[in-house]
Amino acid sequence: MTTNNNRDPSSLLNRIIFRSVQPTDIPRCYQIQAASYPEDETASKSTLQYRQHHAAAFFRCAFLVGDSSNPGSGSPGGTTSTSSSISYQGRSVNLGATLCGTIIGFICSTRCKSYTAEAMKVHDASGKILGIHSVVIEEQYRNCGVASAMLQDYVAAMERLTNKGALKVKMEKIVLLAKKKLLSFYIKNGFMATRVSPVVHGKEQWFELERKFVSEESDAKTHECYMVDSFADVEKQGSGNPAAVVLLNGPPEAEQFMIKNNDSDTDNSLDEIDNGETAENDIQDRGVEWMATVAKEFNQSETAFIWPLPHKTKLGNETVRSKQNNAQPPTYAIRYYTRTGVEVDLCGHATLAAASVLFHPKKKLKTRNKITKLHF
């Protein structure tokens, strides 16, 4: 008995990347939408072109990777490359080459100052509301988890865009309309139903849902810090060799990476953010100075700074860099600084202290039963 990989959820999701829609993708997007929506609910091709042109950062698609002769879906093929804002399994990735495949779904939105039918007709770059027009998956790929994965990626991409300083005016929430039968789907994906909508769109009744953006400003400069006694005898007070450990989400310079542009609207800058990932050894002077300063403040013989490293994942014939996921053991970078702010190559007791932090029962590591690597 053979298995259709196009319908097997795990196989299917492993072959999907999410990216920004390009002008050449509009015919394919229109084809999917026209086949999915009643005629009175379908946006015209020119409307999709308008949204892609004026609100490109808010128009994303699910792209099923295949080879040039068999895109994998039986649908019109296409390509994707480094020119697009790309994520794989919810994580930003960098492609080394063009991949062949086909678009199997998309989400498009525009910004507005008030959620009304009239306001939704145009894109207002200063609007604090992001109004979703369409969430659509090609019929043969429905009920396979693709829609949820696409929506979760979309929300993450929008949060990244509004929290990383790329917009002159930050967005406050995402809003959309849904029919009754789809309410549970959106609620499961973090949206809240607010009311029956007064908007008339087609023949059926619609409900309004929203999801507010969570600001990262309050947590932007907050890091988990620990003091750990390595080689300590629990029965002897004051024993052990102490080291400070600072747990980061990424390289110190990358965590402080912000895109500022006060001269023009930067709605199309999601590509810049996604490509702003910093490798473990690509730490700029400001990051080094920050670690040295923190180590001086701790005033311990050594302070260890640790952060997760991206994984290399095989996607089609290409190797892509993605953030960590549950399928592989996590790998961490580690750097050591003395109380005088000098970096040293290795410190045994600080390494043990860092490992203790990562394996502590109170840390919610999803791969605790697997080996965790510390990358030097």
N, C-alpha and C positions, 0 to 999 in steps of 0.2 A: 504494500500500500504506500503510495507516494504522498508527500506532504506539500501543500501549496504554501510556499514561504511568504507569499503576498498576504496570506490570511493568518499566518501564525503570528500572534501578537509580539512575542519576544524577538523573533527574527525580523519582523517588520520594523519595530521601533529601533532596533540596532542598525538599520539601514537608512534612518531618516535624520537629516540635518535641518535646521531652521535658519532661515536667512531673510534679508530684506528683499522685497520684490523689485525687480529691475523693469525698465520700460518694455523690454522685449518679452517679459513674462505676462503682460496684460492679456493677450489673446487667450493664453492657457487659463488664466484666472477667470476670465469671462466665460470660457467654455464650461468650467466646473460650476460656476455660479448659475449659469443659465439652465444647466441640467439638474440643479438642486433646488431652486426656488420657483414658486409660482411666478408667472409672467408679471403680475402686478407688484411683486416684491423684488424683482431683479433690477439691479442698477445697470445702466447702459455701459457700453465699452468706453465711451467718452468720459463718463463719470468716474470709472475706475482709472482712466488715464489722468484725470484731474487730481484724484487723490494720490496717485503715485508721484505725480510731478510736484504737488504742493505739500504733501505730507508723507514723503518717502520713508522717513524713520518710523512711521506708525503703520506701515504696510509690510507684513511679514508672511512668509509661506513655509509650508512643510515640503521638503524636497526629498524624494525617495531616490537613493543612490543605486545605480545599476551600471552596466557597461554600455558602450556606444551602440552596440547592435541590439541589446535587450535592456531597455531602461528598467524593466522589472515590473511594469504595470500594464503593459499593452496600450498605454496612453501616449500621446505625443511627447517626445523626449525634450531634453533641454540640458543646459550645463550650469554649473556654479563654480565660482573661483574666489580668489582672495579679494575680489572687488566688492564682495557682499559682506554684510554683517552676519556672521555665521555662529551658530551654537549647535552642539551635539550632545544629546541627552541632558539638556538644560545647562550646558557649560559652554563658555566661549572657547572657540578653537581657531587655529591658524592653519589654513590649507596650503600645501606646498605646490599644488597643481590644480588644474581644472578637473572637476568630476562630472560625469554624465549621469543623467537620470531624468526624472520628471516631477513636476509640481503636483501634489495630490490634495492640497488644501491651502487655505490662506485666512488671514485676519486683517481687515483694514479698518482704520479709524481716522478721525480728524479731531482737531481741538476746537473747543467752543467756550463761550463765557456763560451760556445758559443752555440747558438741555431741552431744546425745542426743535420742532421740525424745521423751522425757518433757519435757526442757527446752525443746524447740522448740514445745511446745503453747501456751506463753504468752510474752508479751513482757516481758523483764526489762530495764528502762532502765539498770541498772547493769552489765549484761553486757558483756564486752569482745569477745565474738564476735558477728558479724553473720551470721546463718544465712539464706541465700536459700531460700525455699520454691518459688518459681515463676519461670521465665524462659520466656515464651510469646509467640509471634507468630501472628496469624491466618494460616491456611493459605495463602491466596492471595498473601501477602507474604513467604513464606519463600524462601530462596535468592536474596535480592536485596540482602543486606548489612544489612538492617534489624536483625536480631538482634545482630550485632556492634556496630553503631552504638549500639543501645540499651544493651547491656552496658557498652560503653566510657563512655557518658554516665553510667550508673549508678555505676560505680566512681569516676569523677571527682567526681560529686556527693557520694558517701560520703567520699571523701578530703577534700573541701572541708569537709564537716560536722565531721569528727573533728579536722581540723587547725586550724580557725579559732576554737577555744575555745568552741564552741556547746554542747558536751556536758559535763556534770559529770564523767562517766567516759568517757575516750577509748576508742574501739574499736581492737583490735589486728589483726584479720584478718576477711576474708569467707570463709565456708565454704559449700559446697553439695554436693548429691548429683547424680550424673549417670550415665546408662547408658553402656555401652561405646561405642556408636556416636557419642556426643556428646563423648567425651573430647578428641578433636583440636580441636573447636570451642573448648572452654574453655581448653585449653592455648595455643592460638593467641591467645587474649585475655588471657593473663597469669596464668592459674591453674596450680597445680601439683597433680598427682594424688598423694595421700598413701597411700591404702590401699583395699582392698576394704571396703566399709562393712558393719558388723554390723546396720545398720538394715534392717528389713524394711518395704518400702513397695511394695505391689503384688506382681507375680509375678516380675519380672526382677531380676537382680543389679545392685547400685549401687556406685559408686566415690565416695570422698570426695575433694574438691578444695579447695584454699584459696589465698587471695591475701592477703598481709600488707600492711597500710597502711604507707606510707613517711612517716615523721615529717618535718615541715617545720621543726621547732624549731631544728635545727642550722644551717639555711640561712636562717632568718627574717631575720637582720640582716646577711646577706652580699650585697654588690653588686659588680658588675664595675666597676673603676675604672681609668682610663687617664691617662697623661700624653702629650700629642701635640704635636709641634712643627709648627705650620702654616708654610707658605712656607719650609720648611727646604731648604737645599742639601745634599744627601747627601754631597757631597765636602768640606764645610766643617763641622768639628766645632763644636758649640755654636750653630749658626745656627738661624734660625726664631723664631717667636713662640709660646711654649708656652701650653697651656691644659689644664686638667683636665677629664675627661669621666666622668660617673657614669651607668652604664646601669642603669635600674630596670625592674621588671616592670610597674609601674603608678605612678600618682601617689603621692608619698611618704606621704601620709596614708592612702591606701587600702591600701598595703602593710602598714601597722601596724594596720589595722582588725581589731579582735578583739571578739567578743561574749562578755561574761562574765555569768554569772547563777549565783550561789551559793545562791539560795534555792529553786530548783525545777529539775526536770529540763527540759531545753530541746530535746528530740528534734524538736520541730516548728519549729525556728528556721532551717531551710535557706532559707526564703523571705527572711528577714532578711539572710542572708549574700548570696544571689543579688542582692538589691536594694541591696546596699551598694556597688555599683560607683560610683566617683567620676569625674566628668568632668574634662577636663584643666584647667579653670579653677576647679574646686570643691576647692581645696586649703585645708584648715583651717590655723589658726595654727601648730599643732604641726608640720605638714609644712614650712611656710615657715621656722620656726625651725631645723628639722633641716637643710634645705638651706643656710641661712646658716652654721650651725655647721661643716658639712662643708667649705664653701668657705673658711672661715677656716683650717681645718686644712691644706688644700692650699696656701694662701698664694700662689696664682697671681693674675695680674691678673683672670682670669675662670675660673670653673668652670661647665661646662654640665651640666645634668641632663636626661636624655632618657628617654622611656618610650613604648611603643606606645599608640595611641589605638584605641577601638572603631570598627568599621565600621558604617555604616548599610546594612541589607540589606532588600530588598523581599520580604515574605512574605505571600502573598495580596494583600489590598488595603492592608496595613499596612506601615509602615517600622519595623524593629526595630533596636536597637543590639546588636551582638555583637562578641566579641573577634576579632582578626585571623585570617584563614584563608588558604589558599594561592591562592584564586581572585582576590584583589585585591592590588595592591601595598601594602606596609605603610606606614602613616602614623604619624609620631612627633610628640609634643609636646616642646618644648625650653624650658628656663628658664635664665637666666644670673645668677650671683652673683659679686660681686667678693671680694677677699681681706678686705675689711672686713665682709662679710656683707650687702652692699646689693645688691638686685636691679636689674639694668639691662634695658632693653627689647631690645637687640640687641648682638651681638658677632660680627663677621665671622670672626675667626680661630678663635673657639671653635665657631662653626657648622661651619666646615671640619673642625675636629678631630672633632666629633661625627659628621659624615658619614664621615670616615675610619674611625672605629671601626665604624660600621654596615656599611661596604663592605669591611672588612678580610677577606682570604681565609680567615682562621682563624675568622671568625664564621659560624655555620651558618644563614645566612638562606636560607629555601627559595625566596625570590623574588629572588635576586641578579641574575637576568637581566632584571628589570623595574625601573622607576624607583621609587626610594624617596623619599618626601616627608617633609620635616621641617616640622611644623606649628608656627607661632609664635603 
